[in-house]
Amino acid sequence: MKHPEKKRATYTDVSGIILSGGKSMRMGCDKALLRTGSETIIERILRLMNPLFENVFIITNTPAEYNFLGVQLYEDIYKHKGPLSGIHSGLIHSKTEKNFFISCDLPLMSEEMLKYIVEFESKKPAKYCSVSNYHHYLAGIYSKSLLPEMEKVFLLYKKSSTKKEQFYSVKYLIDKVGAEVINPAGLSFYNDDLFFNLNSPGDFDYIKKKFLC
């Protein structure tokens, strides 16, 4: 993938981090590498992120599959612990305090929505959108200051004899540290497709139709 010469980013004090979890059980393949027209899902998200953030990189446990993108790739430090481990690795490798994370499951995200989340004023260490009681944790801002609390969460998991999944869920962390919850439903540019989650072949058919519109 060839990138044009990068102009000055909109946000120089925020890193852009893409979470790509690899093979999906329901899709039977890596969702990020599905192709819509001339580009893959991950290429579309990179095209959205690159003009906005000075530093953009990907968290993936299958880096060899993403070398063609020509961007920095990092793996999870705590393996097989879900999206929280991806956020943790992103914060470890980031050089900025504030970091915008987006999952490759959200290929219909828009620049307007992304900017709104980044610029939404908050003093809390995390912020994300919630619409109709559905929390979109994987399109939000997470601060590097969360790392000590994250380490406690992973340590709690390690010490637990039951190893309950909630110990290392993003929700578990959010409930402990507090976060700014953004409701974008009333915004002029908002539509439900912005947070449409790619999970199944049927979802992918819908997304392909949207790209043709």
C-alpha positions in Angstrom: 0.0 0.0 0.0 1.5 3.3 -1.1 0.8 6.4 1.0 0.9 9.9 -0.4 3.3 12.3 1.3 1.7 13.0 4.6 0.6 16.6 5.3 0.5 18.0 8.8 -2.0 16.1 10.8 -5.1 17.7 12.4 -4.1 16.3 15.8 -0.4 16.3 16.7 -1.0 15.5 20.4 -3.2 12.5 19.9 -2.2 9.1 18.4 -4.5 7.1 16.2 -4.5 3.4 17.0 -6.4 0.7 15.1 -7.3 -2.6 16.9 -7.3 -5.5 14.6 -8.2 -8.7 16.4 -7.5 -11.2 13.6 -9.6 -14.2 12.5 -13.3 -14.0 13.4 -15.1 -17.2 14.3 -18.3 -15.9 12.7 -16.7 -14.6 9.6 -14.2 -17.4 9.3 -11.4 -15.0 8.3 -9.8 -11.8 9.3 -12.4 -9.1 8.9 -9.9 -6.3 8.5 -8.6 -7.9 5.3 -12.0 -8.2 3.6 -12.1 -6.2 0.4 -14.7 -3.6 -0.5 -14.0 -2.5 -4.1 -10.3 -1.4 -4.5 -9.4 -1.5 -0.8 -9.6 -3.7 2.3 -11.5 -2.7 5.4 -8.2 -1.9 7.2 -7.0 0.3 4.3 -10.2 2.3 4.5 -9.8 2.9 8.2 -6.2 3.9 7.7 -7.3 6.3 5.0 -9.7 7.9 7.5 -7.1 8.1 10.3 -3.9 9.1 8.5 -4.8 12.8 7.8 -6.0 13.3 11.3 -3.3 11.9 13.5 0.5 12.5 13.5 1.1 8.9 14.5 -1.0 6.0 13.4 -0.3 2.4 14.1 -2.0 -1.0 14.4 -2.3 -3.5 17.2 -2.5 -7.0 15.8 -1.3 -10.5 16.8 -0.8 -11.4 13.1 1.6 -8.7 12.0 2.9 -10.6 8.9 -0.6 -10.2 7.3 -0.4 -6.4 7.6 3.1 -5.7 6.4 1.8 -4.5 3.1 0.3 -1.5 4.8 3.6 0.1 5.5 2.7 1.3 9.0 4.0 0.4 12.5 2.6 -2.9 13.9 2.6 -4.0 17.5 1.3 -7.2 19.2 -0.7 -7.6 22.4 1.6 -7.8 25.5 -1.1 -9.8 27.4 -2.3 -12.4 24.8 -5.8 -13.7 24.5 -7.3 -11.2 26.9 -9.7 -9.4 24.5 -9.8 -5.8 23.4 -8.5 -4.5 26.7 -5.1 -6.1 25.9 -5.1 -4.2 22.6 -5.8 -0.9 24.3 -3.1 -1.7 26.8 -0.5 -2.5 24.1 -1.5 0.7 22.2 -1.0 2.8 25.3 2.4 1.2 26.0 3.7 2.0 22.5 2.1 5.4 22.1 4.2 8.5 22.6 1.2 10.7 23.4 -1.0 11.0 26.5 -4.2 11.0 24.6 -5.0 8.2 22.1 -7.9 7.5 19.8 -8.7 3.8 19.4 -10.9 2.3 16.8 -11.7 -1.3 16.0 -11.5 -2.6 12.5 -15.1 -3.8 13.1 -16.3 -0.2 12.5 -15.7 0.4 8.7 -18.5 3.0 8.4 -17.1 5.5 10.9 -16.9 9.0 9.5 -14.4 11.8 9.9 -17.0 14.1 11.5 -17.8 11.6 14.2 -14.2 10.8 14.9 -13.4 14.5 15.2 -16.3 15.0 17.5 -15.1 12.3 19.9 -11.6 13.6 19.9 -12.6 17.2 20.5 -15.4 16.5 23.1 -14.2 18.3 26.2 -13.6 16.1 29.2 -11.1 15.8 32.1 -11.8 12.1 32.5 -9.1 9.5 31.4 -11.4 7.9 28.8 -14.4 8.9 26.7 -16.6 6.9 24.3 -20.0 7.0 22.7 -23.2 5.4 23.9 -26.4 5.3 21.9 -29.6 3.6 23.0 -27.8 2.0 26.0 -25.2 0.4 23.7 -21.7 1.3 24.7 -19.1 1.8 21.9 -15.9 1.4 23.9 -13.8 0.7 20.8 -14.2 4.1 19.2 -12.9 6.4 21.9 -10.1 8.2 23.7 -8.0 6.5 26.3 -5.2 8.2 28.2 -1.8 6.8 28.9 -2.4 7.5 32.6 -4.7 4.5 32.6 -1.8 2.1 32.3 -1.2 1.5 36.1 -4.9 0.6 36.6 -4.8 -1.7 33.6 -1.8 -3.5 35.0 -3.9 -4.1 38.2 -6.7 -5.5 36.1 -4.4 -8.0 34.4 -2.8 -8.9 37.7 -6.2 -9.5 39.2 -7.0 -11.9 36.3 -3.7 -13.7 36.8 -4.3 -14.2 40.5 -8.0 -15.2 40.1 -8.7 -18.9 40.4 -11.9 -18.5 38.4 -10.4 -16.3 35.7 -13.7 -14.6 35.0 -13.8 -12.7 31.7 -15.1 -9.5 33.3 -11.8 -9.0 35.1 -10.2 -8.0 31.9 -13.1 -6.5 29.9 -13.0 -2.8 28.8 -16.3 -2.3 30.8 -14.6 -3.6 34.0 -11.8 -1.0 33.6 -14.3 1.8 32.7 -16.4 1.0 35.8 -13.3 1.3 37.9 -11.8 4.6 36.6 -14.8 6.4 35.2 -15.3 7.8 31.7 -17.0 10.5 29.8 -20.0 9.0 28.0 -20.9 10.9 24.8 -24.4 10.6 23.2 -24.1 11.7 19.6 -27.7 10.8 18.6 -28.8 14.4 18.2 -26.0 15.5 16.0 -26.8 16.5 12.4 -24.2 14.1 10.9 -25.1 11.2 13.1 -26.6 8.0 11.7 -26.7 4.5 13.1 -24.3 3.2 10.4 -21.4 5.0 12.0 -21.2 2.4 14.7 -22.4 -0.5 12.6 -20.4 -3.5 13.8 -19.0 -6.0 11.3 -19.5 -9.5 12.7 -21.0 -11.8 10.2 -21.2 -12.4 6.4 -24.6 -10.7 6.4 -23.0 -7.7 8.0 -20.4 -7.6 5.3 -23.0 -7.8 2.5 -24.7 -4.7 4.1 -21.4 -2.9 4.3 -20.5 -3.6 0.6 -23.9 -2.1 -0.4 -23.2 1.0 1.7 -19.8 1.5 -0.1 -21.6 1.4 -3.4 -24.1 4.1 -2.4 
